Amino acid sequence: MKTKKQTKPTKDDLIFYKRTEEAWKRYEKGEFIRMDAKKFLKMLKKL
C-alpha cells in the first residue's frame, strides 16, 4: 500500500493550529472553567 504525500497546510489548517496552540496554553495556565453538561448546554442556548 502506498502512502500519500504530505501536502502544505492550507490557510484554514494554520488558523486551526494557531487557535489550538493558544487554547492549550490557556488550559495549562488554568484559565478554563469546569461545568456539567446541563449547565454548558444552557449557556450555549443563551448565545
MOGIFEN-V271960 format. One record per backbone hydrogen bond with DSSP energy under -1.0 kcal/mol. NH is the residue of the N-H (numbers start at 0). CO is the residue of the C=O. If there is no record, write none. Layout:
{{NH | CO} {NH | CO}}
This chain:
{{13 | 9} {14 | 10} {15 | 11} {16 | 12} {17 | 13} {18 | 14} {19 | 15} {20 | 16} {21 | 17} {22 | 18} {23 | 19} {24 | 20} {25 | 21} {26 | 22} {27 | 23} {28 | 24} {29 | 26} {30 | 25} {39 | 35} {40 | 36} {41 | 37} {42 | 38} {43 | 39} {44 | 40}}
